[in-house]
Amino acid sequence: MYLYMKTKPKMITRVTKTEFEVDDGDIYPIPFDLDEVPTIEEFQRIYDEWFRLFQQKGLIE
C-alpha cells in the first residue's frame, strides 16, 4: 500500500482526548476537541490518510 511513499506513516499505539502516541514513543497533542475518543484502528486510518495527503502536497517526504 505504501510502496509509492518515501517513508511510511508511524503506527499509532495510544489515543486519548488530548493526545496520541506513536510506536517510537513520540507523543503529539490533538489540537481540537474530540466528541469521543476513536479506537486506535480508527485513528490509524485517519492518520494514514492525512499522512498520504501531506506527502502528495509535498509537505512531508
C-alpha positions as CSV (number, residue, x, y, z in Angstrom):
1,M,0.0,0.0,0.0
2,Y,2.8,2.4,0.8
3,L,5.2,1.4,-2.0
4,Y,5.0,4.8,-3.7
5,M,5.8,6.7,-0.5
6,K,9.3,7.6,0.5
7,T,8.5,7.0,4.2
8,K,5.8,5.1,5.9
9,P,3.4,6.6,8.5
10,K,4.1,5.8,12.1
11,M,2.0,3.3,13.9
12,I,-0.5,4.7,16.5
13,T,-0.1,3.0,19.9
14,R,-2.4,5.1,22.1
15,V,-5.1,7.8,21.7
16,T,-6.7,10.0,24.3
17,K,-9.0,13.1,24.1
18,T,-5.9,15.3,24.2
19,E,-3.0,13.4,22.6
20,F,-1.8,10.4,20.6
21,E,1.3,8.3,20.9
22,V,3.2,6.6,18.0
23,D,5.4,3.5,18.0
24,D,8.7,5.3,18.6
25,G,7.3,6.8,21.8
26,D,6.7,10.3,20.5
27,I,3.5,12.0,21.8
28,Y,1.6,14.6,19.9
29,P,-1.2,16.8,21.0
30,I,-4.6,16.8,19.4
31,P,-5.3,20.5,18.8
32,F,-9.1,20.3,18.8
33,D,-11.8,18.9,21.0
34,L,-13.0,15.3,20.3
35,D,-16.6,14.4,21.0
36,E,-15.4,10.9,21.7
37,V,-12.0,9.1,21.6
38,P,-11.6,7.0,18.4
39,T,-10.2,3.5,18.7
40,I,-6.5,3.0,17.8
41,E,-7.6,1.4,14.5
42,E,-9.9,4.3,13.6
43,F,-7.3,6.9,14.4
44,Q,-4.7,5.0,12.4
45,R,-6.9,5.1,9.3
46,I,-7.3,8.9,9.8
47,Y,-3.6,9.4,10.4
48,D,-2.6,7.3,7.4
49,E,-4.9,9.3,5.1
50,W,-3.6,12.7,6.3
51,F,0.0,11.3,6.0
52,R,-0.7,10.3,2.4
53,L,-2.3,13.7,1.6
54,F,0.6,15.7,3.2
55,Q,3.0,13.6,1.1
56,Q,1.1,14.3,-2.1
57,K,1.1,18.0,-1.3
58,G,4.9,17.9,-0.7
59,L,4.6,18.9,2.9
60,I,6.5,15.8,4.1
61,E,8.7,13.3,2.4
